[in-house]
């Protein structure tokens, strides 16, 4: 039997169906926990990894997992028979052992089966439509953000952060959905994959795997997102679990509860804003103010301490916008003022295509918006005369050099990299072709 070279119409429909089923499993927030299925799956996971059957603890949220792990690691030595049996070894994480087992005995096996039976073009098409699509929506936009925020929160508390699992959470939805499609059309049969698939479908969100104990939580009760599928809510939690734990996000950017609530109560000050050194957080605060209270309130929030010095409008040629979602106008306003006896200057950048606004700090000596915004872009002095064009996404720049500059770039030294300069406003806007 030859390799699968092309999907049928029915298979193409099934591919989209599989993708949507996995996405709905988390984002519809209607999946009930199959506790018996979850615990059987966890026991199988430990058995596969050569570990003893664990004591299984179910909690409501990933933060609940952290608290439960802390309690288990610090429980007194003299407990009942169950507690005493796990106390000696519960401190040790077994995520590496479990990860190696899934990676080598399950994932590698199904990967080999699919590669043997499916041509690369079909494989790549399904990965793009199913696996990568889900990975971006679930892993990058949800679980990685939640884990990072929990780690940051725990680092400022009395408990130690315990690593979550490598395998056994919604983090696996992408690759499992990808192989789930091939499994459904009969490309392979793998008992280990079937069991791991059922474990994820039981309603598990995340887990902490310890030697002798496994702590897991179920899927969240609610997730709110914007039109770009980023976690977003200007009134409450963007993601929330049954025990009341939740996290705030504005257009995919995390905000601490104290910051979020102060902005909502109009208690957040301009002084606090300019002390914040994370531009993503500042962007989230601006977005929250703007969407909750409108542009006028946002303007007054800044104008109490800053006055507008200059505005520059840049109109790009339409040819640079072909096959993009951009618009050909960017508006930059230079504001200057004094906050806490410190002279400050900021450029407000407004992008009409995404309706996003940034306030970026610049040196106070600038007196026009064009040179001020250009000063944020720096390039090694050696390469200045070889810039072909520049593109910009928020605070990130992408530079394309001419052929000689590209060759020089491959041989550039650390000293060259540190010897940078800024462009003038005229030079910068003559080179920049697209912003989004």
C-alpha positions, 0 to 999 in steps of 0.5 A: 500500500502506497503513501497517502498523497492527497486528502479526500473531500471527506477527510478535509472536512474531518480535519476541520472537525477534529481541529474544532473539537479540540478547540471547543474542548477548552474554549466552550468551557462545557467539558465536564471532568471525567474523574474516573477517566482522568485518574485511570489515565494518570495511573497509566502514565506513571506505570508507563514511566516505571513509577509506582502508583501515585496518590492522586489529588484533584483540585480546582485550579492550577494555583490550587495545584501549587498550594497542594504541592506545597502542603504535600512537600511540607507535611509532617513526617508522622501521618497516617499510612497514606501520608507516611508512604508518600512523605519521604519521596514527594519532594522530587518531581518526575516530569522528566521521567514521564516526559521521556516515556511519552516522548519515546514510547508514544509520540515517537511511535505515532510520528514514525507511523505517520511519516511512513504512511503519509507524504510530506505535503499532506503531513504539512497541510494537516499540521498547519490546519490542525496541530499548529493552529491549536498549538498557537490558540491553546499553548501560546495564548493560554497555558504558557501565559497562565503558567508564567503568571502563576510562577511570577505570583508564587515567586512573591509568596511564601510557597515555592513554585513547583514545575507543571508537567511536560506531558498531560495537560492542554499543552499537548492539544496541538500534537495530539489533535494532529495525530488524532486526525490520522488515527481516525482515518486509519493511518495507525493504531497505537494503544499508548496514544489511545490512552493518552488521548483519553487522558486529555479528553477526560477534562484535565487542564494541568497537573504537577507530577511528583514521586508518589503524588500527582496533583491535577486540576480540571478545565476552567469554567470561563475563558473570554477572548477578543476577536483576535482570539487573545484572552481579553476582558475589561470587566473581570477575569479573562480565565477563571476556575471553579475555586474562584482563581482567575487571571486578568488579560487585556488583548492577550497581555497579563495584568496583576489584579491590583493594577487591573482593579485600580484602573477600573476604579480610576485610582491608577496614577500617571506616576505608577504608569511611568514607573512601569518598565514593561511596555507590554504591561503599559500597552495593556493598561492603555488598552484597558483605559481606552476600551473601558472609558474612551479616548477622552479619559485616556487623553486626560490621564496623560495630559495632566502631567504632559503637554503635546509638543509636536505631531508627525503623520507618516503616510506610506506608499500603498505598494507596501501594504499589498497582502497586509492588513495595514493602513498607510498612515501612522500618527506620532505625537511627542509629549513632554512634562515633569513627573516627580521632579523628573523631566520626561518625554514620550511619543504616543504612537497610534496605529489605525489598522489595529487601533492600538496606541503606545506611549514610548519613552524617549530622551527629553532633548527631542523637540519634534516627534519625527526625530524622537520616534526615530531615535528608538531605532538603532543600528550598528554604525558599520551597517547604517549605509546598507539598510534596504528597508525597515519594518516595525511591529510595536516595539520590535524592528526588522531590518533588511540590508542590501547584499553587501550589508547582509555579507557584512552582517555575517562577519560582524563582531560584538564590538560592532554590535555595541557600536550603534547609532540612531537615524534622523527622522528623515532617514528613518521614515525614508527607510521604513516601509510597513508598521503594524 
